[in-house]
Amino acid sequence: MQLRDLAPTFPLSCFFAGWVITGIAGCDARNDVLPDAPPPDLSGYIEEGMQQWDIPGLAVAVVHNDEVVFDEGFGVRKLGEPKPVDEYTLFGVASITKAFTATALGLLVDEGRISFDDPIVKWLPDFQLYDPWVTENITIRDALSHRSGLGRMIGNRLQYMTNRERSELIYRLRYLEPEIPFRSGYVYSNMMYLVAGEIIPAVTGMSWDKFVAKRFFEPMGMQSSNTSVTQIGDDDNAAWPHQEIRGEVVPIPRRNFDNAGPAASINASVTDMAQWMRLHLGEPGMFNGQRLISEEVMEDLHSSQTVLAEYEIFDDLSSYALGWFVQYYRGARIQRHGGGTDGMNTTLILLPERDLGVIVVANTFTPFRDAVAYTILDHFMGKSEFEWNRHIREGYEDNYARQMAERDTIRQMRQDHVPPSLPLERYTGRYYDDLYAELEVLETEVGGLALRFWEDDSRMADLEHWEGDRFRAVWRNPAQREKYVEFTLGRRAVVEAVEVTFNLRPNMLQAGAYPSGYTRTVRYERVDPG
């Protein structure tokens, strides 16, 4: 049986491309009575796996038949500090936020204030894309189902213009060329969820952040949840982000990306997220005996809208709904989503036929969360045991070795004996691109060069000479790792431009920001001398 038959929650390229699960043909026999409680050894299984994967903190919640049957935290909130993770510890759930945004818009559909099929320009008249026809015709549904054709501008790491207003990010979209034709297929887009979220204040006069808090957090008892890391106090029960850097899991800085809020900024505990899963399970839209959202809207939210491209498909039918992936797992329909940003990783899966929901959150990037989630699903489905952790670990180690070998190859090809064409001070100056805005090349106190993006001192990277006029930029925030830049010289040896290669989706974050199969090279034209 191929891995795709088991429908994991992340692209093969991220962790363990190419490995195959075998010997599982006999795993589909149902027990006479399906279990109603989690596996009795679940806590021990999680603790053992956390040690193996070097995970600082992790939390899990399981909802079954409208009841929270398991919610528990493990490990510590931050390495080097004793405060434990419990079921109330806040984690950044990242792209799980997208379902909140889609459902919030669903509330407005219920109220007759909008339609999912409204053109975006009806509510955001200044909205503009690269193609004028697409601008006039793209709908809210197109934005929520990833069929705009626009690729990633802010990437997995949400590192695009984090000091700018949401309105500026949306303005810049007019300069982003599509990756595929409009409505021709699936291309994941954080930016289009930002656009969709901004329809809420356009219609209600209330910010996306306040609307989500008022219409979901308050009535559902999600008391500690919030929409920004700026709302987390020093003494709050909140996990700290960690990342594996050069083979060691270490704490990394918290980073504010409020400007991409509707795509990824919610922080919540697994106890709170259990309430969110209850809303989407059982009789969807009902919560504690009250209907919050109509059956029609809930069905729309969970119905397939866009078929996934072949490289994204893990089973015979894989698609994206409105804020949810829809797939089949061992013959059962599931809805799921993953989430990942700086040092936070989430898996959420709904199995409607068993009225079952599972969420696993960790304060570092780790595929172990999927081993936990699918082990729980298998148990409640009455399937015989499958060693998810062992197989994922084997695939992870194989892929890690491949990615590190590719990094070694890149380094071996380096010709560091080829010097820069000019003295370093000749490269300094201000550069500009319509899509990616300002970039400065500065001389450092120690005589080297550094990049500063968007006039933001927290978005700086030091340049290491690589070969000729090519440099490697190493971010001062270690979580962002590195990227390559190359200067272009014109006549009379004058620097005309600098090209920056953004790694929008690393093949394997633990290995580094590169190698990456999904990049964008941006040419910044020089606008004044240093």
KENU-648413 format. One record per residue (C-alpha): residue number from 0; residue in one letter; x, y, z. Coordinates in steps of 0.05 Angstrom, whole numbers. Layout:
REC; num; residu; u; v; w
REC; NUM; A; X; Y; Z
...
//
This chain:
REC; num; residu; u; v; w
REC; 0; M; 0; 0; 0
REC; 1; Q; 26; 68; -19
REC; 2; L; 32; 123; 33
REC; 3; R; -21; 162; -5
REC; 4; D; -72; 109; 14
REC; 5; L; -66; 130; 87
REC; 6; A; -76; 204; 72
REC; 7; P; -25; 240; 116
REC; 8; T; -35; 313; 132
REC; 9; F; 26; 343; 99
REC; 10; P; 59; 342; 30
REC; 11; L; 107; 284; 18
REC; 12; S; 162; 333; 2
REC; 13; C; 160; 363; 71
REC; 14; F; 184; 304; 111
REC; 15; F; 189; 236; 79
REC; 16; A; 180; 237; 4
REC; 17; G; 185; 170; -30
REC; 18; W; 176; 121; 26
REC; 19; V; 124; 66; 23
REC; 20; I; 82; 31; 76
REC; 21; T; 76; -43; 65
REC; 22; G; 44; -102; 100
REC; 23; I; -19; -65; 120
REC; 24; A; -69; -103; 78
REC; 25; G; -99; -137; 139
REC; 26; C; -109; -72; 178
REC; 27; D; -180; -57; 156
REC; 28; A; -221; -107; 196
REC; 29; R; -271; -74; 243
REC; 30; N; -279; -97; 314
REC; 31; D; -349; -120; 334
REC; 32; V; -357; -59; 379
REC; 33; L; -323; 6; 362
REC; 34; P; -289; 39; 421
REC; 35; D; -317; 102; 453
REC; 36; A; -255; 120; 493
REC; 37; P; -184; 138; 471
REC; 38; P; -129; 85; 472
REC; 39; P; -114; 68; 545
REC; 40; D; -39; 77; 535
REC; 41; L; -45; 143; 495
REC; 42; S; -8; 186; 546
REC; 43; G; 50; 137; 550
REC; 44; Y; 53; 133; 474
REC; 45; I; 57; 209; 469
REC; 46; E; 110; 216; 523
REC; 47; E; 154; 163; 491
REC; 48; G; 147; 194; 422
REC; 49; M; 164; 264; 449
REC; 50; Q; 230; 238; 476
REC; 51; Q; 246; 205; 410
REC; 52; W; 230; 267; 370
REC; 53; D; 259; 317; 420
REC; 54; I; 194; 356; 427
REC; 55; P; 192; 408; 484
REC; 56; G; 116; 412; 491
REC; 57; L; 54; 381; 461
REC; 58; A; -20; 379; 475
REC; 59; V; -77; 336; 450
REC; 60; A; -153; 339; 453
REC; 61; V; -203; 287; 428
REC; 62; V; -278; 301; 419
REC; 63; H; -326; 242; 411
REC; 64; N; -402; 243; 410
REC; 65; D; -401; 317; 429
REC; 66; E; -358; 305; 491
REC; 67; V; -286; 320; 505
REC; 68; V; -260; 250; 520
REC; 69; F; -186; 269; 524
REC; 70; D; -149; 334; 535
REC; 71; E; -79; 334; 563
REC; 72; G; -13; 371; 558
REC; 73; F; 57; 343; 559
REC; 74; G; 127; 371; 568
REC; 75; V; 144; 443; 580
REC; 76; R; 123; 510; 551
REC; 77; K; 195; 532; 540
REC; 78; L; 261; 494; 543
REC; 79; G; 302; 512; 605
REC; 80; E; 240; 532; 645
REC; 81; P; 198; 486; 688
REC; 82; K; 128; 511; 672
REC; 83; P; 90; 451; 643
REC; 84; V; 43; 447; 584
REC; 85; D; -28; 430; 603
REC; 86; E; -94; 428; 567
REC; 87; Y; -102; 503; 577
REC; 88; T; -35; 524; 547
REC; 89; L; -40; 570; 487
REC; 90; F; -8; 548; 421
REC; 91; G; -8; 584; 355
REC; 92; V; -53; 542; 311
REC; 93; A; -31; 578; 248
REC; 94; S; -71; 558; 186
REC; 95; I; -127; 526; 227
REC; 96; T; -147; 600; 230
REC; 97; K; -171; 594; 158
REC; 98; A; -232; 554; 179
REC; 99; F; -249; 609; 229
REC; 100; T; -246; 661; 174
REC; 101; A; -289; 620; 127
REC; 102; T; -340; 605; 181
REC; 103; A; -342; 678; 202
REC; 104; L; -360; 696; 131
REC; 105; G; -412; 640; 134
REC; 106; L; -445; 677; 191
REC; 107; L; -453; 737; 146
REC; 108; V; -482; 692; 92
REC; 109; D; -532; 666; 143
REC; 110; E; -552; 738; 159
REC; 111; G; -563; 754; 86
REC; 112; R; -509; 807; 86
REC; 113; I; -463; 773; 36
REC; 114; S; -460; 712; -10
REC; 115; F; -400; 667; -18
REC; 116; D; -408; 681; -93
REC; 117; D; -404; 757; -87
REC; 118; P; -347; 787; -126
REC; 119; I; -294; 812; -78
REC; 120; V; -296; 882; -110
REC; 121; K; -368; 889; -87
REC; 122; W; -341; 897; -16
REC; 123; L; -269; 918; -29
REC; 124; P; -276; 966; -89
REC; 125; D; -202; 983; -89
REC; 126; F; -181; 910; -93
REC; 127; Q; -141; 896; -155
REC; 128; L; -104; 836; -184
REC; 129; Y; -55; 829; -241
REC; 130; D; -110; 812; -291
REC; 131; P; -167; 863; -295
REC; 132; W; -218; 810; -315
REC; 133; V; -200; 767; -256
REC; 134; T; -205; 828; -211
REC; 135; E; -277; 839; -231
REC; 136; N; -297; 765; -227
REC; 137; I; -261; 733; -170
REC; 138; T; -309; 716; -113
REC; 139; I; -305; 704; -39
REC; 140; R; -313; 630; -53
REC; 141; D; -253; 631; -101
REC; 142; A; -211; 663; -47
REC; 143; L; -231; 612; 7
REC; 144; S; -221; 551; -38
REC; 145; H; -151; 568; -64
REC; 146; R; -171; 573; -137
REC; 147; S; -148; 645; -150
REC; 148; G; -86; 620; -186
REC; 149; L; -42; 663; -141
REC; 150; G; 16; 630; -107
REC; 151; R; 48; 646; -41
REC; 152; M; 72; 716; -29
REC; 153; I; 84; 710; 46
REC; 154; G; 103; 637; 44
REC; 155; N; 97; 586; 99
REC; 156; R; 135; 630; 148
REC; 157; L; 89; 691; 141
REC; 158; Q; 150; 736; 136
REC; 159; Y; 124; 787; 85
REC; 160; M; 120; 860; 108
REC; 161; T; 103; 843; 179
REC; 162; N; 107; 916; 200
REC; 163; R; 56; 940; 149
REC; 164; E; -19; 946; 150
REC; 165; R; -64; 893; 119
REC; 166; S; -87; 945; 68
REC; 167; E; -16; 952; 40
REC; 168; L; -8; 877; 32
REC; 169; I; -73; 874; -6
REC; 170; Y; -52; 933; -49
REC; 171; R; 12; 896; -69
REC; 172; L; -28; 837; -96
REC; 173; R; -38; 875; -162
REC; 174; Y; 35; 862; -178
REC; 175; L; 33; 786; -165
REC; 176; E; 30; 746; -229
REC; 177; P; -12; 682; -224
REC; 178; E; 21; 614; -223
REC; 179; I; -36; 581; -260
REC; 180; P; -98; 609; -295
REC; 181; F; -156; 632; -253
REC; 182; R; -202; 575; -230
REC; 183; S; -160; 524; -266
REC; 184; G; -137; 488; -203
REC; 185; Y; -112; 492; -132
REC; 186; V; -56; 538; -109
REC; 187; Y; -51; 551; -34
REC; 188; S; -54; 625; -18
REC; 189; N; -49; 657; 50
REC; 190; M; -58; 725; 18
REC; 191; M; -127; 709; -9
REC; 192; Y; -150; 690; 61
REC; 193; L; -125; 758; 85
REC; 194; V; -168; 789; 30
REC; 195; A; -228; 747; 50
REC; 196; G; -220; 766; 123
REC; 197; E; -220; 840; 106
REC; 198; I; -290; 834; 77
REC; 199; I; -314; 827; 149
REC; 200; P; -297; 899; 169
REC; 201; A; -321; 924; 102
REC; 202; V; -390; 894; 116
REC; 203; T; -396; 900; 192
REC; 204; G; -350; 957; 212
REC; 205; M; -317; 909; 261
REC; 206; S; -246; 884; 251
REC; 207; W; -235; 811; 234
REC; 208; D; -202; 802; 302
REC; 209; K; -260; 831; 342
REC; 210; F; -312; 794; 300
REC; 211; V; -279; 726; 312
REC; 212; A; -274; 740; 387
REC; 213; K; -346; 763; 393
REC; 214; R; -380; 712; 349
REC; 215; F; -337; 650; 366
REC; 216; F; -292; 657; 426
REC; 217; E; -345; 688; 472
REC; 218; P; -406; 645; 458
REC; 219; M; -366; 581; 454
REC; 220; G; -328; 591; 519
REC; 221; M; -260; 596; 484
REC; 222; Q; -240; 641; 541
REC; 223; S; -165; 644; 532
REC; 224; S; -162; 645; 455
REC; 225; N; -138; 707; 418
REC; 226; T; -118; 731; 349
REC; 227; S; -49; 760; 362
REC; 228; V; 15; 743; 398
REC; 229; T; 13; 815; 424
REC; 230; Q; -45; 792; 468
REC; 231; I; -2; 741; 504
REC; 232; G; 27; 767; 569
REC; 233; D; 92; 746; 601
REC; 234; D; 56; 708; 655
REC; 235; D; 3; 676; 611
REC; 236; N; -2; 601; 603
REC; 237; A; 27; 600; 532
REC; 238; A; 76; 556; 496
REC; 239; W; 140; 586; 469
REC; 240; P; 162; 570; 397
REC; 241; H; 222; 525; 384
REC; 242; Q; 257; 502; 321
REC; 243; E; 311; 452; 303
REC; 244; I; 371; 493; 281
REC; 245; R; 436; 458; 262
REC; 246; G; 413; 394; 295
REC; 247; E; 388; 423; 361
REC; 248; V; 318; 443; 382
REC; 249; V; 323; 513; 413
REC; 250; P; 274; 569; 432
REC; 251; I; 264; 622; 378
REC; 252; P; 234; 692; 381
REC; 253; R; 159; 702; 378
REC; 254; R; 142; 742; 316
REC; 255; N; 82; 785; 304
REC; 256; F; 46; 773; 238
REC; 257; D; -20; 806; 253
REC; 258; N; -24; 834; 183
REC; 259; A; -37; 762; 159
REC; 260; G; -85; 749; 216
REC; 261; P; -144; 719; 177
REC; 262; A; -97; 667; 148
REC; 263; A; -59; 644; 209
REC; 264; S; -57; 685; 274
REC; 265; I; -103; 651; 324
REC; 266; N; -74; 625; 389
REC; 267; A; -115; 575; 428
REC; 268; S; -111; 517; 477
REC; 269; V; -132; 447; 459
REC; 270; T; -190; 454; 509
REC; 271; D; -215; 514; 470
REC; 272; M; -203; 480; 403
REC; 273; A; -245; 421; 427
REC; 274; Q; -304; 469; 429
REC; 275; W; -289; 490; 358
REC; 276; M; -289; 417; 335
REC; 277; R; -355; 405; 371
REC; 278; L; -386; 461; 328
REC; 279; H; -366; 424; 264
REC; 280; L; -384; 353; 287
REC; 281; G; -449; 318; 305
REC; 282; E; -502; 365; 278
REC; 283; P; -456; 417; 247
REC; 284; G; -472; 488; 267
REC; 285; M; -503; 467; 334
REC; 286; F; -467; 484; 399
REC; 287; N; -494; 466; 468
REC; 288; G; -564; 459; 439
REC; 289; Q; -564; 525; 402
REC; 290; R; -557; 534; 328
REC; 291; L; -501; 583; 314
REC; 292; I; -496; 571; 239
REC; 293; S; -546; 542; 190
REC; 294; E; -543; 472; 163
REC; 295; E; -538; 500; 92
REC; 296; V; -477; 543; 107
REC; 297; M; -442; 487; 146
REC; 298; E; -453; 440; 88
REC; 299; D; -423; 492; 41
REC; 300; L; -362; 502; 85
REC; 301; H; -347; 427; 85
REC; 302; S; -363; 412; 13
REC; 303; S; -308; 401; -39
REC; 304; Q; -295; 462; -81
REC; 305; T; -227; 453; -114
REC; 306; V; -194; 387; -134
REC; 307; L; -122; 383; -111
REC; 308; A; -66; 380; -161
REC; 309; E; -36; 311; -173
REC; 310; Y; 25; 324; -130
REC; 311; E; -20; 342; -71
REC; 312; I; -65; 281; -76
REC; 313; F; -56; 225; -26
REC; 314; D; -118; 184; -43
REC; 315; D; -169; 177; -99
REC; 316; L; -208; 239; -79
REC; 317; S; -173; 299; -48
REC; 318; S; -200; 369; -50
REC; 319; Y; -205; 435; -14
REC; 320; A; -270; 461; 14
REC; 321; L; -276; 529; 50
REC; 322; G; -221; 527; 102
REC; 323; W; -216; 450; 103
REC; 324; F; -183; 396; 63
REC; 325; V; -231; 339; 46
REC; 326; Q; -202; 269; 36
REC; 327; Y; -217; 196; 47
REC; 328; Y; -180; 155; 99
REC; 329; R; -190; 80; 100
REC; 330; G; -257; 88; 66
REC; 331; A; -282; 144; 112
REC; 332; R; -289; 217; 94
REC; 333; I; -247; 263; 136
REC; 334; Q; -238; 339; 139
REC; 335; R; -172; 364; 163
REC; 336; H; -122; 420; 163
REC; 337; G; -51; 430; 186
REC; 338; G; -19; 492; 213
REC; 339; G; 53; 515; 217
REC; 340; T; 88; 580; 232
REC; 341; D; 149; 600; 273
REC; 342; G; 160; 542; 321
REC; 343; M; 86; 520; 324
REC; 344; N; 56; 459; 289
REC; 345; T; -16; 435; 289
REC; 346; T; -57; 377; 261
REC; 347; L; -133; 378; 265
REC; 348; I; -176; 322; 236
REC; 349; L; -251; 311; 237
REC; 350; L; -282; 242; 224
REC; 351; P; -356; 257; 219
REC; 352; E; -381; 185; 213
REC; 353; R; -353; 172; 283
REC; 354; D; -370; 242; 309
REC; 355; L; -296; 246; 324
REC; 356; G; -247; 304; 325
REC; 357; V; -173; 304; 341
REC; 358; I; -125; 362; 350
REC; 359; V; -51; 356; 364
REC; 360; V; -8; 418; 376
REC; 361; A; 67; 423; 388
REC; 362; N; 116; 480; 401
REC; 363; T; 164; 456; 348
REC; 364; F; 158; 430; 277
REC; 365; T; 147; 355; 281
REC; 366; P; 112; 301; 240
REC; 367; F; 100; 263; 305
REC; 368; R; 36; 302; 312
REC; 369; D; 9; 263; 252
REC; 370; A; 29; 197; 283
REC; 371; V; -11; 215; 345
REC; 372; A; -72; 238; 305
REC; 373; Y; -76; 178; 259
REC; 374; T; -63; 129; 316
REC; 375; I; -124; 158; 351
REC; 376; L; -166; 155; 287
REC; 377; D; -147; 82; 276
REC; 378; H; -167; 65; 347
REC; 379; F; -236; 96; 342
REC; 380; M; -248; 65; 273
REC; 381; G; -235; -4; 301
REC; 382; K; -175; -16; 256
REC; 383; S; -119; -60; 277
REC; 384; E; -57; -24; 300
REC; 385; F; -9; 7; 250
REC; 386; E; 58; 33; 273
REC; 387; W; 51; 104; 249
REC; 388; N; 108; 132; 290
REC; 389; R; 158; 80; 266
REC; 390; H; 141; 90; 193
REC; 391; I; 139; 165; 197
REC; 392; R; 205; 165; 234
REC; 393; E; 239; 121; 183
REC; 394; G; 214; 165; 126
REC; 395; Y; 235; 228; 163
REC; 396; E; 306; 203; 175
REC; 397; D; 314; 182; 102
REC; 398; N; 290; 249; 77
REC; 399; Y; 333; 287; 127
REC; 400; A; 394; 251; 100
REC; 401; R; 375; 268; 28
REC; 402; Q; 363; 342; 44
REC; 403; M; 429; 348; 82
REC; 404; A; 465; 314; 25
REC; 405; E; 435; 364; -24
REC; 406; R; 458; 421; 21
REC; 407; D; 528; 391; 21
REC; 408; T; 526; 388; -55
REC; 409; I; 507; 461; -59
REC; 410; R; 565; 479; -14
REC; 411; Q; 614; 435; -53
REC; 412; M; 595; 472; -117
REC; 413; R; 612; 538; -86
REC; 414; Q; 671; 576; -117
REC; 415; D; 688; 620; -58
REC; 416; H; 756; 637; -88
REC; 417; V; 720; 681; -138
REC; 418; P; 718; 750; -104
REC; 419; P; 664; 803; -110
REC; 420; S; 670; 848; -171
REC; 421; L; 671; 911; -129
REC; 422; P; 690; 936; -60
REC; 423; L; 633; 920; -13
REC; 424; E; 613; 992; -2
REC; 425; R; 595; 997; -76
REC; 426; Y; 537; 949; -66
REC; 427; T; 503; 990; -12
REC; 428; G; 441; 1031; -28
REC; 429; R; 366; 1028; -33
REC; 430; Y; 330; 979; -79
REC; 431; Y; 257; 971; -97
REC; 432; D; 207; 922; -127
REC; 433; D; 133; 936; -138
REC; 434; L; 111; 871; -105
REC; 435; Y; 163; 866; -49
REC; 436; A; 174; 940; -37
REC; 437; E; 236; 968; -2
REC; 438; L; 303; 934; 9
REC; 439; E; 366; 968; 35
REC; 440; V; 437; 941; 30
REC; 441; L; 476; 969; 88
REC; 442; E; 549; 966; 110
REC; 443; T; 556; 936; 179
REC; 444; E; 600; 959; 236
REC; 445; V; 649; 902; 223
REC; 446; G; 656; 919; 149
REC; 447; G; 607; 869; 120
REC; 448; L; 540; 877; 86
REC; 449; A; 469; 868; 112
REC; 450; L; 399; 870; 82
REC; 451; R; 342; 907; 115
REC; 452; F; 273; 892; 88
REC; 453; W; 214; 941; 91
REC; 454; E; 251; 992; 135
REC; 455; D; 244; 943; 192
REC; 456; D; 303; 930; 238
REC; 457; S; 273; 863; 258
REC; 458; R; 277; 839; 186
REC; 459; M; 352; 841; 176
REC; 460; A; 399; 790; 146
REC; 461; D; 476; 790; 144
REC; 462; L; 509; 775; 78
REC; 463; E; 563; 721; 74
REC; 464; H; 603; 723; 10
REC; 465; W; 589; 660; -30
REC; 466; E; 621; 669; -99
REC; 467; G; 631; 728; -144
REC; 468; D; 572; 775; -135
REC; 469; R; 530; 721; -102
REC; 470; F; 520; 722; -26
REC; 471; R; 483; 681; 25
REC; 472; A; 437; 721; 70
REC; 473; V; 432; 695; 140
REC; 474; W; 373; 723; 179
REC; 475; R; 388; 752; 247
REC; 476; N; 324; 718; 270
REC; 477; P; 351; 646; 269
REC; 478; A; 282; 617; 256
REC; 479; Q; 283; 646; 186
REC; 480; R; 350; 613; 168
REC; 481; E; 380; 635; 102
REC; 482; K; 371; 653; 29
REC; 483; Y; 413; 671; -32
REC; 484; V; 421; 740; -64
REC; 485; E; 459; 762; -125
REC; 486; F; 479; 831; -149
REC; 487; T; 474; 851; -222
REC; 488; L; 524; 899; -251
REC; 489; G; 512; 944; -310
REC; 490; R; 557; 988; -352
REC; 491; R; 618; 1020; -318
REC; 492; A; 613; 969; -262
REC; 493; V; 552; 1002; -230
REC; 494; V; 506; 958; -188
REC; 495; E; 438; 960; -222
REC; 496; A; 398; 910; -182
REC; 497; V; 398; 855; -130
REC; 498; E; 360; 790; -138
REC; 499; V; 334; 757; -75
REC; 500; T; 311; 684; -77
REC; 501; F; 255; 674; -26
REC; 502; N; 246; 603; -3
REC; 503; L; 170; 600; 1
REC; 504; R; 167; 527; 23
REC; 505; P; 231; 492; 45
REC; 506; N; 236; 418; 28
REC; 507; M; 250; 405; 102
REC; 508; L; 253; 461; 152
REC; 509; Q; 296; 421; 201
REC; 510; A; 350; 417; 148
REC; 511; G; 345; 491; 130
REC; 512; A; 309; 541; 87
REC; 513; Y; 341; 508; 26
REC; 514; P; 338; 463; -12
REC; 515; S; 269; 486; -33
REC; 516; G; 225; 465; -90
REC; 517; Y; 183; 527; -85
REC; 518; T; 219; 594; -90
REC; 519; R; 210; 663; -118
REC; 520; T; 267; 705; -143
REC; 521; V; 253; 779; -137
REC; 522; R; 293; 831; -175
REC; 523; Y; 300; 896; -135
REC; 524; E; 322; 954; -178
REC; 525; R; 370; 1003; -148
REC; 526; V; 337; 1070; -135
REC; 527; D; 395; 1109; -102
REC; 528; P; 468; 1099; -85
REC; 529; G; 493; 1080; -16
//
